Amino acid sequence: MSNYMAERVATLVAVGYLGQQIGPLVAIVIMTIVIIVFGEVVPIQIGAAIPEQVARWSSFVVAPFAIVLLPVVLLLSFLSRLVLYVLGVRTGSLLPGVSEEHLKR
């Protein structure tokens, strides 16, 4: 949602300064770079550089969401297992597993 709004505002500004022909293209290029750098690369680099501190800070935000959304996770896991059962695939646990290998990818 915020990426969409940022791109809309950037497009309006670019069209205002550069015109209808080139403004949207310039806005798309600039916003793509900004979103990739600040939304992807920088957070990954910060997380890789100081993982314990990031985990400590983010746990205060993530833990309440995990508690509130647990019923949704259980419902979706149950429905997924039900579909797998109908297809003949048997699974071992109700909650989806997250291994260290998944986290490293």
N, C-alpha and C positions, 0 to 999 in steps of 0.2 A: 504494500500500500504506500509506504513512504517513498520507495523507488519510483513508483508511478507518479506520485505527486511532484517529486523533485524533477522528473523528466518533463512533466507538463509545464511547470514553472520555468524551467530552463528553455523550453521551446517557445513559450510566450515572450520571454526576455530576448532570446536570439532573433525571433521574428521581428520584434520591435526595433532592434538595432541593425540587423542584417537583411531584413526583408523576407518575403514569403518564399523566395526561391532557394536561398542558401541557408537561411536561419534554422529550419528544422534539421537539416543535415549536420550542421555545426553543433547544435544542441545534442543530437544523438551521439555523435562522436565524443564530445566532451563528457557527457553524463555517463556513457559506457565506461570511459576511463576512470572517472571519479568513483563510480559504484564498484568497479572491480578492485581498485586500489584500496578504498576505505571500507568496503563491505566484505572483501574476500582476503586480499593479500595481507593487509596490516593486521587484522584480527588473528589470522593464522600465525603470523610471525610473532605477535605478542604471546599467543598461547604456547608456541614452541619455545620461546625464550624464558618465560616464567610460568610454567604450567601449574605449579602448586599455588601461587598467588591468584592466578586466574580461576582455578578451581575453588579456592576459598571464597573469592568475591562472588562468583556466579552461583555458588551453592545456596546463598541466601535468596536468590531469585528463583532458581530451578526447583528447590525443595518444595515450596508451597504449591507450585504448578504440578509437580509430580504427585503430590497428595490429592489435589483437587481433581486431576485428570485420571487418577487410577481407575475409577469405574469405567471411563471411556476406553482406556487401554484394555481392561479386562473384557469388556463387551466386544471390542474389535478382535481381540485374540480368540475369544470364544467363537465368534462368527467365522473367522479364518480357519480355526480347527474344524468347525462343522463342515465347511466346504471341503477341506482336505479329507475329512472322514468320508464324505459322500464320494469323493474321487478315489478313495481307497488308500490314501496316504495316512499313516499313523504317526503322531508326534508324541513327545514325552511330557511336556510341561504346558501349563496354561499361559504363563507369561512368555513373551518372546525373549530369546536369549541374546545377550550382547557379550561377545567375547573380546578379549584383548586384541585379537587379530582384526576384528571389525573396527575397533577404535583407532588402530594404527593406520588403517587405510584411509 
